[in-house]
Amino acid sequence: MTKAEIIADIANKTGVEKVAVQATVEAFMESVKGAMINGENVYLRGFGSYVIKKRAQKTGRNISKNTTIIIPAHNIPSFKPAKTFVNEVKNKVK
C-alpha cells in the first residue's frame, strides 16, 4: 500500500478531502521524523513504537579489495509493532 492509497482510504472512510488528509499524513510523518532526529522515541499505544537503535562499531570486509574496514557506531530508526498489532495481523492475514 502506497502513501497515496493510504490517503485515499482515509479520505473515503472519514469523508475528509484528500488534500486535508494528505497534509495531515505528511505532518504526522514530519513530526515522527523530527522527534527521532532529536533523539526521541515515538510511542503509539496499540500500534507500535518508532525507536532509535544504536549500532556498535564493528569490523567489516571489503571483499572486492580484500581489506578490513571499520564500520563506526551509528543510530538507525526502527519500528517495533505493539503486541496487539502483531496478534491482530497474525490472526487475520489472508
N, C-alpha and C positions, 0 to 999 in steps of 0.2 A: 504494500500500500504506500503510495507516494504522499507527499505533503498536500498536493492539490486534491487528491482523493479524500484525505482526512478532512480538509477544509470543506469540500462538497458534502461529505457525510454529516459533519456537524451542522452545516447550514440547513440541510434537509431535515435533520432531527429537531433543530431549535427554531427554525423559521427566521433566523437572523440572516441578513445579507452576507454574501460570500466575502465582500470587501471588509466588512467588520470582523468576520471570523478570521480572515487572513491576518489582519492587523493584530488580533488577539493571540493567535497561534505564534506569530513571529515575535511578539512582545514576550510571550512565555519563554520561547527558546532563547531570546536575548537575556532574559532575567536569569535563566539557569546557567547560561554561558558566563555571564558576568559574575555570578556568585562563585562559580568554580574557578574563574580566573583570580578572584580574591582569596582563594584557598578555602572556601566554604563548601560543605556538602549540602545537597538539596534533598529533603525527605518528603515524599508524597505518600501519606498514610493510605494503605490499601492498594497502592500501585507499585511503588518501589523507591529506590534511592539513587540519585546521581552522586557518586562518590569519587574522590581523588585517591588513586592508588599510587603509592611510592614504590618505584622500582630501584633496587640496589644496583650499584656499579657491578659490572661483570665483564669477563673476558670473552671475546668472540673471535671468530676466524674469518678472514677474507680468503675464501678458497681459490679465487682466481689468481691472487698474488702469493698464496700460501704464507700469509703473515698473520700474526696475532694482533688484535686491536682491542682497545679498552672502550667499552660502552659506558659512558658516565651515568650516574644516578639521575633519574628523572621522574616526573609525575605524569600520570596519564588519567584521563577521565574514564569512568566506568559506570555502567548501570547495573544495579542489583535489584531484581524484581522482588516484591513482597511475597510472603508465603501464600497469602490468599490469591494473589495474581497467578502464581505458579500453579496452584492447585486447580483453579478455575480453567486455565488453559489446558492443563494436563487432562482434565476430565471431559472437556468439551471440544477438543480439537477434532476436526473432521478428517 
